Amino acid sequence: MSSLPFCRHKQVMLEAYDRQCDEASRIFAEYHKRLCYYINQARDAQKSGVDSSVEMINSFSAKNEKESVYSTVKSSKSADDVIAEAAKLGFDFDGQIPDEVRTVIVNCLKSPPLLLQAITAYTSHLKSLISREIEKIDVRADAEILRLNLL
């Protein structure tokens, strides 16, 4: 029995795993970029006072946010595909912020420790969502499909 099919199978599995790692890296890079954006907003709001932070929240622009959040995504997917995938993770991109969320944001901007606590809780939530999505991916099945397609 030749070891060539086994080596090819390992290679296909490693390539599939590598693609998953690249995708996860892009997701985390976007989350980091978005987090930095919000932290800078919070710093600016803290410097200029709570009233201007409410004004900053009200002037939220979905188009600019979309461009800033997805500007570093480099893949074969369009920005709209990435947005659709992100929507599965619970994001809302229509630019409308519900009043209860706005209240939480204003309260968080008033208190940096509360902001950090909210960011930590949100990051934990995102981590669990990403973990669930990763668990859904079956590398071996993907590798087997690729292997069969190459034969």
CORBELPE-V891560 format. One record per residue. N is the residue number from 1. RES is the residue in one small letter. PSI is psi in degrees with one decimal (999 if undefined). OMEGA is omega in whole degrees, -180 to 180 (NA if undefined). NEAR is the number of other ideal C-beta (glycine too) atoms within 10 Angstrom. Layout:
BEGIN
N:RES:PSI:OMEGA:NEAR + N:RES:PSI:OMEGA:NEAR
END
This chain:
BEGIN
1:m:131.9:-177:5 + 2:s:144.9:178:6 + 3:s:-2.8:-180:8 + 4:l:-47.6:178:8 + 5:p:-36.0:179:11 + 6:f:-43.1:179:10 + 7:c:-40.8:179:10 + 8:r:-40.9:179:15 + 9:h:-44.0:178:15 + 10:k:-41.6:-180:12 + 11:q:-43.9:180:13 + 12:v:-41.8:179:21 + 13:m:-43.2:179:17 + 14:l:-39.0:178:12 + 15:e:-41.1:178:14 + 16:a:-42.7:179:20 + 17:y:-40.5:179:14 + 18:d:-41.8:177:10 + 19:r:-41.0:179:14 + 20:q:-41.6:179:14 + 21:c:-41.2:178:10 + 22:d:-44.7:180:12 + 23:e:-43.3:178:18 + 24:a:-39.4:178:14 + 25:s:-42.3:178:10 + 26:r:-42.1:180:17 + 27:i:-48.2:-179:19 + 28:f:-34.7:177:13 + 29:a:-40.4:178:13 + 30:e:-40.3:177:18 + 31:y:-40.7:179:18 + 32:h:-43.6:180:11 + 33:k:-43.9:180:14 + 34:r:-41.7:179:16 + 35:l:-44.0:177:14 + 36:c:-39.8:179:10 + 37:y:-46.9:-180:13 + 38:y:-36.9:178:16 + 39:i:-42.6:177:14 + 40:n:-38.6:176:10 + 41:q:-43.2:-179:16 + 42:a:-42.0:178:20 + 43:r:-45.3:179:13 + 44:d:-41.8:-180:13 + 45:a:-39.3:-180:23 + 46:q:-37.1:179:16 + 47:k:-40.3:-174:9 + 48:s:-3.3:177:12 + 49:g:165.9:-175:12 + 50:v:-36.6:-178:13 + 51:d:-41.7:180:10 + 52:s:-23.3:176:14 + 53:s:-36.0:176:21 + 54:v:-42.0:178:16 + 55:e:-40.1:179:12 + 56:m:-40.1:179:16 + 57:i:-41.8:-179:16 + 58:n:-25.5:-178:9 + 59:s:18.3:179:8 + 60:f:130.2:-180:14 + 61:s:116.8:-178:10 + 62:a:-37.3:-178:12 + 63:k:-48.4:179:9 + 64:n:-39.6:179:11 + 65:e:-45.2:-180:14 + 66:k:-45.3:-179:16 + 67:e:-41.7:-177:11 + 68:s:-36.0:-177:14 + 69:v:-35.5:-174:20 + 70:y:12.9:-177:19 + 71:s:-23.2:-178:11 + 72:t:2.6:180:11 + 73:v:116.0:179:18 + 74:k:98.5:177:9 + 75:s:-177.6:180:11 + 76:s:-7.4:-179:5 + 77:k:146.6:175:14 + 78:s:164.7:178:11 + 79:a:-35.8:179:13 + 80:d:-37.0:177:10 + 81:d:-41.0:179:12 + 82:v:-40.3:178:19 + 83:i:-41.0:178:16 + 84:a:-40.4:178:12 + 85:e:-40.4:179:14 + 86:a:-32.8:178:18 + 87:a:-32.1:176:11 + 88:k:-26.3:-180:9 + 89:l:2.1:173:14 + 90:g:17.3:179:9 + 91:f:151.9:177:12 + 92:d:120.1:-174:12 + 93:f:15.3:-178:15 + 94:d:-3.0:177:6 + 95:g:-5.3:180:12 + 96:q:125.7:178:9 + 97:i:121.1:179:14 + 98:p:151.8:-177:9 + 99:d:-40.4:-179:7 + 100:e:-34.1:177:8 + 101:v:-40.3:178:12 + 102:r:-42.0:179:14 + 103:t:-44.3:179:11 + 104:v:-42.1:180:14 + 105:i:-46.4:-180:22 + 106:v:-44.0:179:15 + 107:n:-39.1:179:13 + 108:c:-37.0:179:20 + 109:l:-23.9:177:24 + 110:k:-28.2:-174:15 + 111:s:105.8:179:12 + 112:p:-40.2:177:13 + 113:p:-37.4:178:8 + 114:l:-37.9:177:13 + 115:l:-46.9:179:20 + 116:l:-39.3:178:13 + 117:q:-42.9:179:12 + 118:a:-41.1:178:16 + 119:i:-42.3:179:15 + 120:t:-44.3:179:10 + 121:a:-42.5:-180:10 + 122:y:-41.4:178:13 + 123:t:-41.3:177:12 + 124:s:-42.0:178:10 + 125:h:-45.2:179:12 + 126:l:-40.3:179:18 + 127:k:-43.1:180:12 + 128:s:-38.2:177:10 + 129:l:-42.5:179:13 + 130:i:-41.8:178:15 + 131:s:-42.7:178:10 + 132:r:-40.4:179:10 + 133:e:-41.0:180:15 + 134:i:-38.5:179:13 + 135:e:-27.0:179:8 + 136:k:-21.3:-176:7 + 137:i:127.5:179:14 + 138:d:98.4:-176:11 + 139:v:-41.0:-178:16 + 140:r:-41.3:178:11 + 141:a:-42.1:177:10 + 142:d:-43.4:180:17 + 143:a:-40.5:179:20 + 144:e:-42.4:178:15 + 145:i:-44.3:178:13 + 146:l:-41.6:-180:17 + 147:r:-44.9:-180:15 + 148:l:-34.8:179:9 + 149:n:-26.8:-179:8 + 150:l:-16.3:-179:8 + 151:l:999:NA:7
END
